[in-house]
Amino acid sequence: GYTVSASRYLTDGYRRQSAADKNLLNARLDTSSGEYSHWTVVANHVDMDAQDAGGVTPAQWAADHRAVAQGALDFNTRKSQRQTQAGLIHEHQIGGADRLRLMVYAGQRHITQYQSIPVAAQKPATSADDVIDLERGYGGLDARWTRRQGAVNWVLGLAANVVEENRKGYENFQGSQLGVLGSLRRDERNRLSNIDPYAQASWAFAPAWSLDTGVRWSNVRFDSRDRYVTPGNGDDSGKTGHHRLLPMVSLQHQLDDSTQAYASAAGGFETPTFNEISYRPGGLAGLNFQLRPAASTSAEVGVRQRWQGRDWRGTWTAALFQTLTDDEIVVATSTGGRTTYQNANRTRRRGLELASSTWLGPRWRLEAALTLLDARLRDGFCDAQGGCVAAGRRIAGTARHQAFAGLYWSPDNHWNVGLDWRQVGRIAANDGNSVYSPGYGVASLSGEHVRHVGAWTLKAFARVDNLADRQYVGSVIVNESNGRFYEAAPGRQWMAGVSAAYQF
């Protein structure tokens, strides 16, 4: 079997300096070589060019929802990305109890980004890239052996990944001309790698009970070689490594044929990404090797149930969760498209998740979900500029609640009509919680008609988003240094189209 798809998306954007062009190609091939061996090949390519309108202050957004900061226009802020990657999965059954699985992948990415850093801020010798030009080659594998032995299922595996990055940076001006490629200001070769062995076991130790356990030894290493050494900007080469043992345990109990309760606990380990260590707070040169991994401990209890009445049937789930994190990675500063990060000591996230899918007779279906989240700083911390945040503040970028409800009607096998609604609470825009983006609720209406003609499937569809034409903040730039936290979402939008598919 195989699948090949291609798409192109073009938009002028809701705001000035927000046009985008995205081209996507996906392919997948599945084949078997004998009764016990299966191969899957996947490949994709993306080619994207997007302007960046950036954020605006709350006052600017209130006065004009389509407002754009002048710096984004002056410097023609934009980003281009080209990426090609491919992967192979091979699964082989050995006898009746053992199975081998090997996944390998590789890819290459090229990114160019123009930021709106003011010219004066680029004068210091330690100023980094204001035009980012980077090439990344990456690859990895995951090899695992699975054995079923009575009531126990064993898994042993090894995951390994590597990223090689050539990063150059330039000024974003030439003379008085802004938004163009200028003089070289950064040149380095970076390498990120990890080797993680892991083991898992699932044990059905009683008719209604099962236990899942696992452990992973995570080893991550960063290396950077600085090739841009000038007076006032010395050699910033460096290296660092992180490792941690990550256990997991989960207990499930089948209360009856349709109801299951569970409890789980696990350790987490979030190492800084290349993007997060790319800049140091305070305008210093080199990578931010002082940024530590965030280590977390999570626990969750929940219930899943299937139910069926005379005319109704459905499923519902409920879960309570809590995550305690040490050395939380948070935004230190964000300005002109450049973001720096720091550690913020201890944090806590706890909350409730509810979800339900219900058939109201043969033609009507109701989907609903609710998340309540209390995400707070357990300790206070101070940033590189000397600003301090007190314990108890909400973690920036989080909302207390999110809700979704959708009602869908299928009068026959050819028509589908849906009405859905999404509600998001206000979001803290900075660590001090002095600015919040307002909460919002938006509704959407959709319809679809499908016909099958021989091997052809013909489809016509239409959709209207933001039915009430609400003006709301679609995303928040956390801790934006100039107070430009808000990025506006579009107003009412509609789309309509047709598609044809042929089954070989």
Buried (B, 14 or more C-beta within 10 A) or exposed (E): EEEEEEEEEEEEBBBBBBBBBBBBBBBBBEEEEEEEEBBBBBBBBBBBBBBBBBBBBBEBBEEEBBBBBEBBBBBBBBBBBBBBBBBBBBBBBEEEEBBBBEBBBBBBBBBBBBBBBBBEEBEEEBBBBBBBBBBBEBBBBBBBBBBEEEEEBBBBBEBBBBBBBBBBBBBBBEEEEBBBBBEBBBBBBBBBBBBBBBBBBBBBEEEEEBBBBBBBEBBBBBBBBBEBEEEEBEEBBEEBEBBBEBEBEBBBBBEEEEEBBBBBBBBBBBBBEBEBBBBBBEBBBBBBBEBBBBBBBBBBBBBBBEEEEEEEBBBBBBBBBBBBBBBBBBBBBBBBBBBBBBBBBBBBBBBBBBBBBBBBEEEBBBBBBBBBBBBBBBBBBEBBEEEEBEEEBBBBBBBBBBBBBBBBBBEEEEEBBBBBBBBBBBBBBBBBBEBBBBBBEBBBBBBBBBEEEEEEBEBEBEBBBBBEEEBBBBBBBBBBBBBBBBBBBBBEBEEEEEEEEEEE
